[in-house]
Amino acid sequence: AAGFAVAGLEMEVQSSARALVPANDLGTYMIVDIGKTRTGFSIISRQTVLFTSTIKSIGGENLTKSIQKALNLDSGEAEQLKIKKGLLYSPDNKAVFDALIPVVSTFKDEMSRHYIYWQNMRDNHEVSEGINKILFCGGQATLPGLTDYISVNLGSPVAIGNPWASFMNISHEVPTLDFNNSLRYVTAIGLALRGINLNLL
């Protein structure tokens, strides 16, 4: 009805993986897409999506509401505290940290459940590769202190994904879209990569 011709169909996470994992990287990654109202967990190995799951009860909105309720703030003030201080533990940020921990612990438990599920499949020889690294993306991925908290508690390398990994070297070139916002558009960036190189599946 819109007058468009369909060029292709694929899962959202396949586009995200194309943006976050360079085409010559055949490793196994867990991609965690942390949005406003939901979080997606996916396993990518050798550039192929092998597992995906979405939890609708965990997202950035839950984090903001936890701060709002614990500190009796309006949503705008709570959002700013979340963005600026997050899980950075210090005496002056203890109240924010304590407010976030219940939600973040639930998030960590869900990650652990998916991680263990995959590792058990490997132990049972249903898959050949263990998870090399966990990559965060999505609008809530840059919560201060989150990668360190998850890495320590899960015992696996955790990093914020680089949406420009296959486009440019951000050490030498600065995109017009700032890094935090680019994490919201990982899927679109992955689709653009497919559009400019039809050999990328």
N, C-alpha and C positions, 0 to 999 in steps of 0.2 A: 504493500500500500504506500510505502514511503518512496518507492521508485528506485530502491537500491538493488543491485545484483549481489547475491551471496558469493563472497570470494573464498570463504572457508569457515569451518566450524571447529572449535577446540575448547577444552576445558580452560577456565580462567587461570588455573595454576600452571598449565603448560606455557602460557604466555609469560607469566611471572618468572618461571624457571629460565626461560630464554633470555630474559633481561638480567637475571641475577647470576646465572652460571654461564661462563664463556663457552662457546661452541666446542672448544678443544678439551674441555674439562669433563672427564668421564667418571668423576667421583660420585659419592652418594651423600645427599644432603637432606636434612629436614628443613623445609621452608615453613615458617610460622608467620602468617599474615594477620596482624593485630589491628582490627578495625574499631569503629566506634561502638558497635553493638554485638560484634561476633568475632571469633578467632578461627582461622583455618589452619589445619596441620596437614602437610603433604610430605611425601618421601619421593625424591627424584634421584634416579640412578642411571648413569650413562645417558643423560639427557631425556629420560623417559619418566613420566609420572607413573609410579607403581602403587601409590596409596594416597588417599585424601579423605579428610574428615573435617567437619565444621562444628564448633561449639557456639551456640547462640547466646549462652548466658554469661560469657566473658568478653569484655571489650573496654575501651577507654571510658565509655559512659559510666560503667560500674566504678571505675577508679575515681572519677570526679565526684560521683555521688557519695562515695565513702568519705572523702575529705570534707565534702559539704556538710554531711551529717555529723561527723566527729568534731569539727571545729566551728559548727554553726555559721557557715558562710553562705553567700549566694553562689550560684553555679559559676559565674564568671571569675570570682575570686578563687574558688576551688580549682577551676581549670588552670589558672595561672600558676598556682602553687604546684600543681601536678607537673606542668611543663617545665618549670624552673628548678624545682627541688626533687620531685619524685622520690626515689628510694635512696637518695644520698644520705647516709646516716651521719648525723652530727647532733650535738645537744640542742641546737636551735631548730632542728628539723625533726625532732623525735615525734612530735604530734602527727605530722604528715606521714612519716614512715610507719608509725603504728596504725594509722588509718588505712594505709594501702596494703599492709602485709596480709590481712585475711583474703583479699581478692587475688593478690599476686601469688599467695600460697596455693590457692585453688588452680590458678593458671599453671603454676609449676607442676602440680600434681597431674594435670591433664597432659602436659608435655612429657612428663616422666612415663605416664601410662602408654602413650604412643611410642615413645623411645624404646621402652622395654618390650612392647609388642613386636617391634621390628627386630630388635636384637634376639628375641626368642625365635623368630622365624629364621634368623641366620644360624642360630645354634642348632636348629632342627634341619638345617640345610635346604630350607625352602627358598632362601635367597642367598646370594654369594657375598654380598658386600655389607659391611657394617656402616653406620652413619659416620662420615668423616667430620661433619661440621653442621651446626644449626645456624640458619640465617633468618633474621627478623626482617619483615617489611610491613607496610601498612602505615596508616596515619598515626598510630600509637607506638610505633617501634622504637622511637627515640626517648622513651621515658627514662630519665636519668637514673643510672644504677641498675637498670633491669638486666642488661646482658651479664654483668658481674654476678648478680644474685642467682640467675639461672645457671650460669657456668659453674659456680661453686657448688650449688645444690644438686646439679645433674651430673657433674664430672665430665662434661663434654665441651669442646670449644664452641663458643657462641659469639656471633658478630652481627652487626647490622648490615644487611645486604647493600650492595652498591648497584643501583638501578642502571648506572651508566657503564657497567663493566664491559659491555660489548660495543659501546658507542665511542667512548673516548677515555683518555687517561686524565682523571680529575686532578691528578697531581700537577699537570701542565696546562689544563684547559678548564675553565669554569663555566658550567652550563648556566643559561639564563634563569632556569628554575632552581630555587634553593634546594639543598639536600633534603631537608625535612619534608618539603612538599613533594619532591620527586618520589619519596617512598609511598605516597598516596597513588601514584600513577604508574606503578610497576607493571601492571597488566597492559596498560596502553602502550608503554615503552616496548614491552615484549611483542605486542601486535605490530608496532611500527617496524621492529626488526624483521618480522616475517614479511611485512610488506615490501621492504627494500631488498630482501634476499629470499626468493621463493624456494631456495634449496634448504632453508632452515625449516624444519618441521616442528 
